[in-house]
Amino acid sequence: MAPTLFDDEVKPGDLIEIFRNTYQHWAVYIGGNEVVHLIPPNADNYSSPLANLAVCLDSSIAEVRRQAIWEVVKSDRYEVHNLLDDEYEPRDRHTIVREACRLVGQHLPYNVVNHNCEHFVMELRYGKSESRQVKTAAAVAGVAAVGVGVAAFAMLGAALFSSLKDDEKKRRRHYYDDDD
């Protein structure tokens, strides 16, 4: 029997967050040291996290797989993370597992922003497709865009102020030159 990666706290229907170097991969635990997850073809064939991420970014379809948990986690850090339990009522564990197993082998549309592995498992557990990872990335990008906008506005303001100051100097010089 393959070694287990969990103590007794993991239950069928729990979500497993796997920390890759550049992103998190998600799976749903179905019992017997197995998970079901959504993964683009060949995404797990690369040893480099950046190559793996590039495949995910370039994919438009993914496969629902049932695998031993240790095959999916490999040497990465992981945790049981039912992160939306305080916000949404989880579906019945048997329903989650049955639905996950029913989808195994299917090819589904995949988009890193709109339908990724996190959306997939959240839909299974809560009946709602959501990705906190995408929301966080969007928020960071928004803050960065605002920061760039503020910096550009500040530079524009400084340029306008400098121009107005130069105009005021010229006006004063011209005023005093006319009095002579």
RASUL-V197941 format. One record per backbone hydrogen bond with DSSP energy under -0.5 kcal/mol. NH is the residue of the N-H (numbers start at 0). CO is the residue of the C=O. If there is no record, write none. Layout:
nh=NH co=CO
nh=NH co=CO
This chain:
nh=9 co=6
nh=12 co=28
nh=13 co=10
nh=15 co=26
nh=16 co=14
nh=16 co=78
nh=17 co=15
nh=17 co=24
nh=18 co=16
nh=18 co=76
nh=19 co=17
nh=19 co=22
nh=24 co=17
nh=26 co=15
nh=27 co=35
nh=28 co=13
nh=29 co=33
nh=30 co=33
nh=33 co=30
nh=34 co=66
nh=35 co=27
nh=36 co=64
nh=38 co=36
nh=38 co=62
nh=40 co=60
nh=42 co=39
nh=44 co=41
nh=45 co=42
nh=51 co=47
nh=52 co=48
nh=53 co=49
nh=54 co=50
nh=55 co=51
nh=56 co=52
nh=57 co=53
nh=58 co=54
nh=58 co=55
nh=61 co=107
nh=62 co=38
nh=63 co=105
nh=64 co=36
nh=64 co=62
nh=66 co=34
nh=66 co=64
nh=68 co=32
nh=70 co=67
nh=71 co=67
nh=71 co=68
nh=72 co=68
nh=73 co=69
nh=75 co=72
nh=76 co=18
nh=78 co=16
nh=80 co=14
nh=82 co=80
nh=84 co=81
nh=86 co=83
nh=87 co=83
nh=89 co=87
nh=90 co=124
nh=95 co=91
nh=96 co=92
nh=97 co=93
nh=98 co=94
nh=99 co=95
nh=100 co=96
nh=101 co=97
nh=102 co=98
nh=103 co=99
nh=103 co=100
nh=104 co=63
nh=105 co=102
nh=107 co=61
nh=107 co=105
nh=109 co=59
nh=110 co=114
nh=114 co=110
nh=119 co=115
nh=120 co=116
nh=121 co=117
nh=122 co=118
nh=123 co=119
nh=124 co=120
nh=125 co=121
nh=126 co=121
nh=126 co=122
nh=127 co=121
nh=129 co=127
nh=134 co=130
nh=135 co=131
nh=136 co=132
nh=137 co=133
nh=138 co=134
nh=139 co=135
nh=140 co=136
nh=141 co=137
nh=142 co=138
nh=143 co=139
nh=144 co=140
nh=145 co=141
nh=146 co=142
nh=147 co=143
nh=148 co=144
nh=149 co=145
nh=150 co=146
nh=151 co=147
nh=152 co=148
nh=153 co=149
nh=154 co=150
nh=155 co=151
nh=156 co=152
nh=157 co=153
nh=158 co=154
nh=159 co=155
nh=160 co=156
nh=161 co=157
nh=162 co=158
nh=163 co=159
nh=164 co=160
nh=165 co=161
nh=166 co=162
nh=167 co=163
nh=168 co=164
nh=169 co=165
nh=170 co=166
nh=171 co=167
nh=172 co=168
nh=173 co=169
nh=174 co=170
nh=175 co=171
nh=176 co=172
nh=177 co=173
nh=178 co=174
nh=179 co=175
nh=179 co=176
